[in-house]
Amino acid sequence: MRFLSFLLAAVVASAAGAQTPLNLPPASERGSVLLRGGTVHTVTNGTLEDTDVLVRDGTIAEIGAGLQAPRGVRVVEMAGRHLMPGVIDAHSHIALSSVNEATNPIVAEVQMRDALDPSDVGIYRALAGGVTSIHVMHGSANPVGGENETLKLRWGTLDPDGLLFEGAPRTIKFALGENPTRVHGRGRGVRPSTRMGIEQVYREAFTEARAYRAAQLAAQEGRQPLPPYDRRLETLADILSGDVLVHSHSYRADEILMLTRVFSDFGIERLTFQHANEAFKVAPELAAWGAGASVFSDWGSYKFEVYYSSAYNAAVLTRNGVRTSINSDDAGLLRYLYHEAAKTQRYGGLTDDQALAMVTINPAHQLGIDDRVGSVEVGKDADLAVFSAHPLSIYARVDLTFVDGVARFDRERDGDDQRVYVDPTEEVVSVQSRGHTESCMLGADLDALVYGD
């Protein structure tokens, strides 16, 4: 009962805008801090030695030497430490209670925003790896999946909307290759069962969406009745108009080129390929088209369609002018994306700024949020990570992670119970107890519920 009371108090406190049981500020908080005397990796404007960064109300206000902290503002001594923009993961599935709506080849009507879980401990663990923003995506079961959501990791809020990256463009998940053909063709006996079928799913869907939008315009002009509202077609039509950015699961070079041709035929101008293990084979073509790529650093050969992978993929793409990021697609790897970025120096010899861009400004651009985050610049959001050593060093660890100027991870100050919403000194009573005592299941036949009797 004490556990239930504690959890209820947390929900009430969050709804009221008060501090959570973690003693962290609410999601709306914007912090101020002076980070003094460190090595600042701006990513876009080089590396600055012995430099101060002043944050006011969640925004980078000044960058220079000898800056003074306003009264009451925390000062963090940075001597020997390194500051960089917060890491951004362009492909994540943490903080979600469900991922795949696999019941139809096209499910553009569903939204990951409806499945957010702000209490997922993965958020805190990501912050411990310097991550400040993530792109939570629908799964890869469908040629057209649901709308994704870009989040800021404001750990401590119990309100899902508190995680939303305000003003971030809408994005949607597409998927090519064996995942959708396995789920639908082999699994359900419906198209697509081949890569040819996937292409036709797109062409038919966009043709229908184009007709739907034309009918809406005709109705506005009084030439015909307004067609019934269809959320799926609305979203597809918004892709055609450029209001929704597409991020497509992909592996093979042939299917990557296929999707660029489909998009060209329908006038769609923005596209980022996720994973894109064989993108290095068509790097000049991707650069000419203007597509981006968000890849693994060195994953490959985990199934047949990624047999021809290369750890040099990111470097080859970069040298050919393709804006490239490195993602995790994994709750554990998410904490070490700065190590993943460093691999591009072993496999491809990229510079420090090029490597760091893979997990900062490049994913920010792919998500349409590069005007707010992704580099250390005056006027940008104070989403920052403080490292004990150079971020590309295997010996570096994250000491502090700021989101909107608020320290959402602090290695020195965080308590032992920072990761969970219960007090470790309190007795925890299971809510699945069959004692039929005080719980929301009072009076229910728990045996029937559990065993289906």
Backbone torsions as a table, in degrees:
resi	resn	phi	psi	omega
1	MET	NA	-37.6	179.5
2	ARG	-64.4	-35.7	178.1
3	PHE	-63.7	-44.3	-179.9
4	LEU	-64.0	-40.4	178.5
5	SER	-63.9	-41.1	179.7
6	PHE	-63.0	-45.6	-178.9
7	LEU	-65.2	-40.8	177.6
8	LEU	-61.9	-41.1	178.2
9	ALA	-62.5	-36.2	178.7
10	ALA	-64.8	-42.8	179.9
11	VAL	-64.9	-44.1	179.8
12	VAL	-63.0	-43.4	179.9
13	ALA	-61.8	-42.2	-179.8
14	SER	-65.1	-43.7	-179.0
15	ALA	-63.3	-30.7	-179.5
16	ALA	-84.7	-2.8	179.8
17	GLY	82.1	10.3	-179.6
18	ALA	-83.6	174.6	177.9
19	GLN	-68.9	148.7	-179.1
20	THR	-83.3	173.2	176.2
21	PRO	-59.5	-18.1	178.4
22	LEU	-78.8	-2.4	-177.3
23	ASN	60.9	33.9	174.6
24	LEU	-105.0	151.6	178.7
25	PRO	-64.0	159.3	177.5
26	PRO	-66.7	169.4	-176.7
27	ALA	-62.0	-25.8	-177.7
28	SER	-78.4	-8.4	-176.3
29	GLU	-66.5	138.6	173.9
30	ARG	-125.4	121.5	-169.6
31	GLY	-99.4	167.5	176.0
32	SER	-128.4	140.6	-178.4
33	VAL	-162.9	149.2	172.2
34	LEU	-110.7	118.7	176.6
35	LEU	-99.7	108.8	-163.9
36	ARG	-112.6	125.2	166.6
37	GLY	77.7	33.8	-179.5
38	GLY	-110.3	-179.7	172.1
39	THR	-91.3	119.2	-173.7
40	VAL	-106.3	118.3	175.4
41	HIS	-94.7	97.3	-177.1
42	THR	-73.5	-22.7	-176.3
43	VAL	77.1	-47.5	-177.1
44	THR	-95.4	-19.6	-177.5
45	ASN	-129.8	32.9	175.1
46	GLY	80.9	-172.5	-178.4
47	THR	-107.4	131.9	-176.7
48	LEU	-113.1	121.9	179.9
49	GLU	-86.2	148.8	174.6
50	ASP	45.8	57.3	-172.0
51	THR	-122.1	146.3	177.1
52	ASP	-101.9	148.9	173.0
53	VAL	-130.2	120.1	179.4
54	LEU	-102.7	126.1	178.7
55	VAL	-110.1	127.8	175.9
56	ARG	-123.5	123.5	174.6
57	ASP	50.3	45.2	173.5
58	GLY	83.7	3.3	-176.9
59	THR	-125.9	143.0	175.0
60	ILE	-69.4	114.4	-173.3
61	ALA	-96.5	-40.2	-178.1
62	GLU	-146.7	148.3	173.3
63	ILE	-132.7	124.5	-178.1
64	GLY	172.6	-157.4	179.6
65	ALA	-117.9	147.2	176.8
66	GLY	69.4	26.1	179.4
67	LEU	-72.2	147.5	-179.6
68	GLN	-107.2	139.9	178.3
69	ALA	-83.5	131.0	173.0
70	PRO	-59.9	159.4	-177.9
71	ARG	-56.0	131.7	176.0
72	GLY	84.6	-1.5	-178.3
73	VAL	-88.8	132.9	-179.9
74	ARG	-63.3	141.3	175.9
75	VAL	-115.9	127.6	176.4
76	VAL	-110.8	117.9	179.0
77	GLU	-77.0	125.6	-171.2
78	MET	-109.0	5.8	-177.9
79	ALA	-54.5	124.5	-179.2
80	GLY	83.1	-3.0	-178.8
81	ARG	-111.5	167.6	-174.7
82	HIS	-124.9	140.5	-179.9
83	LEU	-118.5	134.7	177.0
84	MET	-142.4	166.4	174.4
85	PRO	-61.0	151.4	175.3
86	GLY	-58.6	142.8	179.5
87	VAL	-69.2	141.7	179.9
88	ILE	-122.1	125.7	179.2
89	ASP	-104.4	116.2	-177.5
90	ALA	-81.6	0.1	-179.7
91	HIS	-151.6	101.6	-177.8
92	SER	-141.1	158.5	176.0
93	HIS	-132.1	16.0	175.7
94	ILE	-77.6	171.7	177.1
95	ALA	60.5	28.8	179.3
96	LEU	-127.1	144.7	175.7
97	SER	-96.1	-12.9	173.6
98	SER	-156.7	157.7	-171.8
99	VAL	-128.6	-45.8	-174.2
100	ASN	-111.1	125.1	166.7
101	GLU	-104.4	89.8	-166.1
102	ALA	-96.8	18.7	-171.9
103	THR	-85.2	-6.0	-179.8
104	ASN	-152.0	147.3	177.5
105	PRO	-60.2	-25.4	178.8
106	ILE	-124.4	119.0	177.7
107	VAL	-132.8	46.2	-178.2
108	ALA	-63.0	-13.1	-177.3
109	GLU	-79.9	-15.3	-177.8
110	VAL	-91.0	158.5	-175.7
111	GLN	-136.9	134.5	177.4
112	MET	-66.7	-20.2	177.2
113	ARG	-57.5	-29.4	-178.3
114	ASP	-79.5	-4.6	-176.4
115	ALA	-121.0	17.7	-176.5
116	LEU	-70.9	141.0	178.1
117	ASP	-125.1	93.2	-175.9
118	PRO	-69.5	-12.2	-179.7
119	SER	-91.4	2.1	-179.9
120	ASP	-61.6	122.0	-178.7
121	VAL	-62.1	-19.0	177.2
122	GLY	-58.7	-26.7	178.0
123	ILE	-64.1	-48.0	-179.9
124	TYR	-64.5	-40.5	179.7
125	ARG	-65.4	-36.5	176.9
126	ALA	-64.4	-42.1	176.5
127	LEU	-59.4	-35.4	177.8
128	ALA	-66.2	-13.6	174.6
129	GLY	-105.3	17.1	176.6
130	GLY	79.3	10.4	-178.2
131	VAL	-83.9	132.2	-179.3
132	THR	-117.3	-25.3	178.6
133	SER	-138.2	145.1	176.4
134	ILE	-136.7	156.1	175.9
135	HIS	-108.9	100.3	-178.2
136	VAL	-85.6	125.8	-167.7
137	MET	-117.6	150.5	166.0
138	HIS	-61.7	160.0	179.6
139	GLY	-75.5	-173.4	-173.1
140	SER	-109.4	27.5	-179.5
141	ALA	-77.7	-21.5	-170.5
142	ASN	-119.6	143.8	169.9
143	PRO	-53.9	-42.0	172.7
144	VAL	-121.3	108.7	177.5
145	GLY	-88.4	-159.3	-178.5
146	GLY	-89.9	176.4	177.0
147	GLU	-73.0	137.4	177.3
148	ASN	-85.2	-177.1	176.9
149	GLU	-145.7	135.3	174.9
150	THR	-95.0	127.9	-173.5
151	LEU	-120.2	152.0	162.6
152	LYS	-103.4	137.8	-172.6
153	LEU	-85.3	72.7	179.8
154	ARG	-87.2	69.2	-177.7
155	TRP	-58.2	132.6	-178.7
156	GLY	121.6	-24.6	177.7
157	THR	-81.8	146.2	173.0
158	LEU	-106.6	4.6	178.2
159	ASP	-96.7	115.7	-179.3
160	PRO	-54.8	-36.7	-179.6
161	ASP	-65.5	-20.2	178.3
162	GLY	-68.1	-16.2	179.2
163	LEU	-88.1	-15.2	-172.5
164	LEU	-65.8	135.9	175.0
165	PHE	-81.2	102.5	-172.9
166	GLU	-59.6	129.5	175.9
167	GLY	82.7	-0.9	178.2
168	ALA	-66.6	140.9	178.6
169	PRO	-60.9	154.0	173.7
170	ARG	-71.2	144.0	176.5
171	THR	-135.1	162.2	179.9
172	ILE	-142.5	153.6	-178.3
173	LYS	-98.1	126.0	167.3
174	PHE	-109.1	162.3	176.9
175	ALA	-146.4	135.5	177.9
176	LEU	-113.8	165.1	168.8
177	GLY	85.7	-151.5	-167.5
178	GLU	-70.2	-26.9	-178.1
179	ASN	-62.2	-56.4	178.7
180	PRO	-67.0	-33.4	178.5
181	THR	-69.2	-33.9	177.8
182	ARG	-69.1	-45.8	-175.6
183	VAL	-67.9	-42.6	-172.7
184	HIS	-99.2	-49.6	-178.4
185	GLY	-68.6	-57.5	-179.2
186	ARG	-79.9	-31.8	-176.1
187	GLY	-82.7	-34.5	-173.8
188	ARG	-124.3	-5.6	178.5
189	GLY	70.4	26.8	178.2
190	VAL	-125.4	159.3	177.4
191	ARG	-65.5	139.3	11.0
192	PRO	-96.3	140.7	170.3
193	SER	-112.6	-5.6	178.2
194	THR	-138.2	169.4	174.6
195	ARG	-64.6	-30.9	174.5
196	MET	-61.7	-41.2	179.7
197	GLY	-64.9	-36.4	177.7
198	ILE	-61.1	-45.5	178.6
199	GLU	-58.9	-42.2	-177.8
200	GLN	-69.3	-32.5	174.3
201	VAL	-57.5	-44.1	179.4
202	TYR	-64.9	-47.2	-175.5
203	ARG	-64.1	-41.1	179.2
204	GLU	-68.9	-40.2	-179.3
205	ALA	-64.5	-45.0	179.9
206	PHE	-68.1	-35.0	177.1
207	THR	-64.3	-43.0	178.6
208	GLU	-65.7	-40.9	179.5
209	ALA	-65.9	-38.1	177.7
210	ARG	-62.4	-43.2	178.2
211	ALA	-65.5	-38.0	178.7
212	TYR	-62.1	-46.1	-179.9
213	ARG	-68.0	-36.9	176.7
214	ALA	-63.6	-38.6	178.0
215	ALA	-66.4	-36.6	176.4
216	GLN	-63.4	-43.7	179.2
217	LEU	-64.9	-39.7	178.0
218	ALA	-63.6	-37.7	178.3
219	ALA	-66.2	-39.1	177.7
220	GLN	-62.5	-31.1	179.3
221	GLU	-88.1	2.8	176.2
222	GLY	78.9	17.1	-176.4
223	ARG	-91.9	-14.7	178.7
224	GLN	-164.5	164.5	178.7
225	PRO	-66.7	155.3	178.3
226	LEU	-70.3	129.6	178.9
227	PRO	-68.2	153.9	177.5
228	PRO	-58.2	143.9	179.6
229	TYR	-65.1	134.5	179.0
230	ASP	-137.3	107.6	-174.7
231	ARG	-63.3	-35.3	177.9
232	ARG	-62.0	-48.0	-179.6
233	LEU	-69.6	-32.6	175.9
234	GLU	-58.4	-46.8	-178.4
235	THR	-66.2	-43.2	178.3
236	LEU	-62.5	-39.4	177.7
237	ALA	-66.2	-34.1	177.3
238	ASP	-69.0	-28.4	172.6
239	ILE	-64.8	-44.3	-179.4
240	LEU	-61.0	-35.3	-178.0
241	SER	-85.9	-3.7	178.7
242	GLY	87.3	8.1	-178.8
243	ASP	-84.2	-12.5	176.7
244	VAL	-127.5	125.4	-178.7
245	LEU	-89.3	136.2	-176.6
246	VAL	-96.6	132.1	171.2
247	HIS	-121.5	115.6	-170.1
248	SER	-112.7	121.3	167.8
249	HIS	-56.9	131.7	-177.3
250	SER	-159.8	157.7	175.6
251	TYR	-133.7	-57.1	-168.4
252	ARG	-86.7	150.3	-178.0
253	ALA	-63.2	-38.0	-177.1
254	ASP	-64.9	-40.6	-179.4
255	GLU	-74.7	-28.6	175.4
256	ILE	-62.9	-47.7	178.1
257	LEU	-64.6	-37.0	178.2
258	MET	-56.1	-47.6	-175.7
259	LEU	-67.7	-34.8	176.2
260	THR	-64.1	-35.7	178.1
261	ARG	-67.8	-42.1	177.4
262	VAL	-60.2	-46.1	-178.8
263	PHE	-64.8	-39.3	177.4
264	SER	-61.6	-41.3	-179.1
265	ASP	-64.0	-28.8	-178.3
266	PHE	-105.5	8.3	174.0
267	GLY	73.6	23.4	178.3
268	ILE	-89.0	128.8	-167.7
269	GLU	-108.7	-14.6	-178.1
270	ARG	-116.6	132.0	-178.1
271	LEU	-158.8	131.5	173.0
272	THR	-121.7	127.4	177.0
273	PHE	-90.3	125.5	176.6
274	GLN	-91.1	140.6	-177.9
275	HIS	73.3	-69.4	171.1
276	ALA	46.2	51.6	-173.6
277	ASN	-60.9	-30.9	179.1
278	GLU	-102.3	17.9	-178.4
279	ALA	-62.7	-28.6	-179.7
280	PHE	-60.0	-24.9	179.8
281	LYS	-70.5	-25.0	-176.4
282	VAL	-125.5	30.1	-177.1
283	ALA	-57.0	-46.3	179.4
284	PRO	-61.6	-37.5	179.2
285	GLU	-66.5	-40.2	178.2
286	LEU	-65.4	-41.1	179.0
287	ALA	-63.1	-42.6	-179.5
288	ALA	-65.7	-36.3	179.4
289	TRP	-74.1	-31.8	-177.4
290	GLY	97.6	16.1	-179.8
291	ALA	-79.7	153.6	173.2
292	GLY	-103.0	168.5	178.6
293	ALA	-139.1	133.5	175.3
294	SER	-121.3	109.3	-164.3
295	VAL	-120.2	166.3	166.1
296	PHE	-78.1	153.8	178.6
297	SER	-69.5	-47.2	-174.9
298	ASP	-151.4	15.0	177.5
299	TRP	-70.0	145.5	176.2
300	GLY	179.7	163.1	175.2
301	SER	64.5	18.5	177.4
302	TYR	-83.3	-11.3	165.9
303	LYS	-156.4	169.1	-165.7
304	PHE	-62.5	-38.6	-175.1
305	GLU	-71.9	-6.2	173.0
306	VAL	-113.7	23.0	-179.2
307	TYR	-61.8	-37.0	-177.6
308	TYR	-95.2	59.6	176.2
309	SER	-95.7	166.5	178.7
310	SER	-149.1	135.4	174.6
311	ALA	-68.4	-13.2	177.4
312	TYR	-88.6	3.3	-175.3
313	ASN	-53.4	-52.2	-176.3
314	ALA	-63.0	-40.5	-179.1
315	ALA	-68.8	-41.9	178.6
316	VAL	-61.9	-45.3	178.6
317	LEU	-60.3	-46.4	-178.7
318	THR	-60.5	-46.0	-178.1
319	ARG	-68.4	-17.8	176.3
320	ASN	-95.0	4.3	175.3
321	GLY	89.1	15.3	176.8
322	VAL	-91.5	124.2	177.2
323	ARG	-67.4	119.2	-168.6
324	THR	-126.6	138.6	173.0
325	SER	-124.7	164.4	175.3
326	ILE	-114.8	128.9	-178.0
327	ASN	-117.3	177.2	-177.2
328	SER	-106.8	-48.4	-171.9
329	ASP	54.1	26.4	-173.6
330	ASP	-159.2	133.3	-176.6
331	ALA	-66.6	-30.2	179.3
332	GLY	-80.8	-48.0	-179.1
333	LEU	-63.6	-26.1	179.5
334	LEU	-52.8	-31.6	-177.0
335	ARG	-77.3	-9.7	-173.9
336	TYR	-128.1	33.3	-178.2
337	LEU	-65.9	-27.3	177.2
338	TYR	-67.3	-32.0	172.5
339	HIS	-68.9	-39.3	178.1
340	GLU	-62.5	-39.1	177.5
341	ALA	-63.7	-37.0	-178.8
342	ALA	-63.8	-24.7	180.0
343	LYS	-63.6	-23.8	178.4
344	THR	-69.0	-14.8	174.9
345	GLN	-84.1	-31.7	173.3
346	ARG	-75.0	-42.3	-179.1
347	TYR	-108.6	77.9	176.1
348	GLY	131.7	-14.8	174.2
349	GLY	64.1	36.5	178.4
350	LEU	-71.7	156.1	178.2
351	THR	-73.8	170.4	177.2
352	ASP	-57.9	-48.0	-177.5
353	ASP	-65.0	-38.6	178.0
354	GLN	-64.5	-41.5	-179.9
355	ALA	-66.4	-47.3	-179.5
356	LEU	-65.0	-31.9	178.4
357	ALA	-61.5	-26.8	-179.0
358	MET	-61.5	-24.9	-177.3
359	VAL	-122.3	16.5	179.6
360	THR	-135.2	-89.1	-172.4
361	ILE	-70.6	-32.6	-179.2
362	ASN	-68.4	-49.8	174.3
363	PRO	-63.3	-32.2	176.9
364	ALA	-60.8	-42.5	178.1
365	HIS	-64.8	-42.4	-179.5
366	GLN	-63.4	-28.0	179.0
367	LEU	-93.8	-3.6	179.4
368	GLY	75.0	25.8	-178.5
369	ILE	-121.7	17.1	-175.6
370	ASP	-70.6	-13.3	173.6
371	ASP	-77.4	-10.6	-176.7
372	ARG	-113.2	-37.1	-173.1
373	VAL	-141.4	176.0	174.8
374	GLY	104.8	-10.0	177.4
375	SER	-154.5	160.7	177.3
376	VAL	-93.3	98.8	-179.0
377	GLU	-141.1	147.1	177.0
378	VAL	-60.4	133.8	179.0
379	GLY	97.0	-14.9	179.2
380	LYS	-86.4	162.6	177.0
381	ASP	-60.5	142.5	-179.7
382	ALA	-84.5	65.4	171.7
383	ASP	-99.9	102.8	-166.3
384	LEU	-137.8	153.2	176.9
385	ALA	-127.5	132.8	178.4
386	VAL	-105.7	124.5	-177.8
387	PHE	-111.0	151.8	178.5
388	SER	-74.6	-20.2	-179.7
389	ALA	-150.6	-174.9	179.6
390	HIS	-55.3	130.9	-174.6
391	PRO	-59.9	-22.2	179.5
392	LEU	-91.6	4.3	177.1
393	SER	-85.7	140.6	178.1
394	ILE	-65.6	-17.7	-178.5
395	TYR	-91.7	-4.3	-176.8
396	ALA	-74.7	145.7	171.4
397	ARG	-134.5	157.9	-179.8
398	VAL	-86.7	127.6	177.5
399	ASP	-97.1	-38.5	-177.6
400	LEU	-144.3	144.2	172.4
401	THR	-131.9	121.7	-179.2
402	PHE	-105.9	134.4	171.1
403	VAL	-122.5	119.6	-174.8
404	ASP	56.7	34.9	178.7
405	GLY	78.1	1.0	179.4
406	VAL	-101.7	129.8	179.3
407	ALA	-75.0	96.7	178.9
408	ARG	-84.8	-15.2	170.1
409	PHE	-137.6	129.7	-179.9
410	ASP	-142.8	106.1	-174.0
411	ARG	-57.1	-36.7	-175.8
412	GLU	-81.4	-32.9	-171.0
413	ARG	-100.4	-22.4	-175.5
414	ASP	-63.6	139.0	-179.8
415	GLY	-80.2	170.0	-179.6
416	ASP	-63.1	-26.9	-175.4
417	ASP	-102.7	22.3	-176.7
418	GLN	-63.5	-23.9	-170.1
419	ARG	-85.9	-15.6	-173.9
420	VAL	-132.9	166.9	-174.9
421	TYR	-102.5	28.8	177.0
422	VAL	-128.7	156.7	178.0
423	ASP	-87.8	119.2	-176.5
424	PRO	-65.5	-15.1	178.3
425	THR	-87.2	-10.3	-178.4
426	GLU	-90.7	149.0	173.4
427	GLU	-72.3	131.3	179.6
428	VAL	-101.5	121.7	178.6
429	VAL	-101.4	125.1	-177.9
430	SER	-64.2	135.4	177.6
431	VAL	-78.8	-5.9	178.4
432	GLN	-99.2	11.6	179.2
433	SER	-57.6	140.7	-179.9
434	ARG	-92.0	14.7	-177.7
435	GLY	-77.2	-6.4	-179.4
436	HIS	53.0	37.8	176.7
437	THR	-89.0	-138.8	-175.2
438	GLU	-84.0	109.6	175.7
439	SER	-162.6	171.7	180.0
440	CYS	-69.8	-10.5	180.0
441	MET	-100.1	15.5	-177.4
442	LEU	-55.2	125.9	177.4
443	GLY	90.2	-6.2	-179.2
444	ALA	-84.3	153.7	175.8
445	ASP	-84.3	91.3	-174.9
446	LEU	-65.0	-33.6	177.4
447	ASP	-60.5	-42.0	179.3
448	ALA	-67.2	-38.4	-178.5
449	LEU	-67.8	-41.3	-175.0
450	VAL	-76.8	-42.4	-171.4
451	TYR	-104.5	-2.6	176.7
452	GLY	75.1	21.8	-179.6
453	ASP	-70.7	NA	NA
